[in-house]
Amino acid sequence: MIVADRKSLQEILAMVADKKKILILGCKGCVTVCNVGGLKEVEILAASMKIARKKEGNDIDIDIQVLERQCDTEYVAGIRDVVGNYEAAVSLACGVGPQFLSEMYKDQTFYPGVNTTFFGGAVQHGIWEERCAGCGSCAIHNFGGLCPIARCAKSLMNGPCGGSSKGVCEVNKDTLCIWDAIVKKKMESGRLDDLIGVKPIKSWKTARDGGPRRSIREELVQGNI
Amino acid sequence: MSELKSGSNLEKVLKAGHFAFTGECGPPKGANVEHLKEKLSHLVGKVDAVNMTDNQTAVVRMSSWAGSILMMEQGLEPNFQMVCRDRNRLAMMSDILGAYALGVRNMLCLSGDHQSFGNHPDAKNVHDIDSMQLITMVKKMRDEGKFLNDEDIDVAPKMFIGAAANPFADPYEYRPYRLANKIAAGADFIQTQCIFNMEKFRDFMKKVVDMGLHERCYILAGVTPMKNAGMANFMSKYVPGMDIPESLIKRLKGVDKKDQAEEGIKFALEQIQEFKEMKGVAGVHLMAIEWEHKVPEIAERAGVLPRPKV
């Protein structure tokens, strides 16, 4: 899923400092799963903002809504009748949400309430880790099912670098050296041969380097499915 | 290794079977040519080639190719370092052509320290290709006369291709295989990370020799003389990939502070003597960090002077 972190209350308050009536929009997709932009988090943010503004003697009127998904025009269209009633809106969806909203409602301002960080998953309750860089040409099967593009600090395809120490990356002691894991897995399974030879230079055309990407499924476009 | 690949002095020295002795110099944090020349002046006639580092430890300095050219003006042969952190394949190939056009004949292919260690930690890193792939690219440019996209190069750059190896990084058992990959990729010579743990290095070299890797490329052992116990402590704690045995730190601490530099040099000299005898080691790469003026003394005492003329 897409993982995000909530922006600080101060940062969000500063974005809407001159607004008196706002809408906070949650999303039932990834940000609900990673506990940053679902109903509960939307309610907490609204309450915190109200308290902070009340303390300043500058009350703010906040309504909330949680959309099924903010990355789908069908659901984004659901706030058509009310979106004009506010001076601004804060979206707690990933970076896709406030863009879909901004594209549909050109007269409204949508502020991002979260920082979208990575594609990943929860490794334990409350801790998420990156797993995928969305490079557009997956080859993890060549690396024991572990992605060096997303998980090596230098995206080495022929690692590990000289900074790998005791299974940990030199950049951050809390980060696994994924190349250490790849090598050990290959060695333990007697498949060291898989790592002999140079992995060829990657084409980044399918990644963001090739420009903004688009995925077209003809059968769906034509309405056959 | 029958005919010369680049014709560099370093290549000729190694090919003739001499024990190579290379130095290292960091370009200035600015355009202070005089300071660079002063540092380099100590190395003239004392080494076969000098590595010109490329924004080492991710700290911005004068470009390594410019430093390499300035070095040549002083009669030294550069080993032009290139890291994958700061350039994509276009910039790399372009800089390789430029450096070659200006006379550079050796280059060292590296990944590069992560920018979070340096003085611009907010920078975006590139890593379009990795150090292993950089070796294959330089080899392709040299041997096939082609760019990565298979277009012909109008006068191909003939570089003597170097790579690094850190026998002390993990997973240790894999390090000889990674070295083998670098050699298969096209590395003509290897300069190792600074060696302090001799026991581990002996074991590493034994594995390397057993695999026959020393017959397929020249391996230069990395030596850094310690200036004092504080430096040993610092490197042990803060420099990634360093393996500094407690016994060495103890040895340095065991003498008066004013004698610690001499003790550090003595240890380096003992290492060089052992490397001269060690099977598979073709030379020493001396990294006297901001201690260039000590290189003549170390070279003299190590018995590696005069340098061969080939």
Interface residues (C-beta under 8 A of the other chain):
Chain A: A153 K154 S155 L156 M157 N158 G159 P160 C161 G162 G163 S164 S165 K166 G167 E170 V171 C177 D180 V183 K184 M187 L192 L195 I196 G197 V198 K199 P200 I201 K202 W204
Chain B: C84 R85 R89 S111 G112 D113 H114 S116 F117 N125 H127 D128 I129 D130 S131 M132 Q133 I135 T136 M137 L148 A164 A165 N166 A169 D170 P171 E173 Y174 Y177 R178 A180 N181 A184 A185 Q193 P240 G241
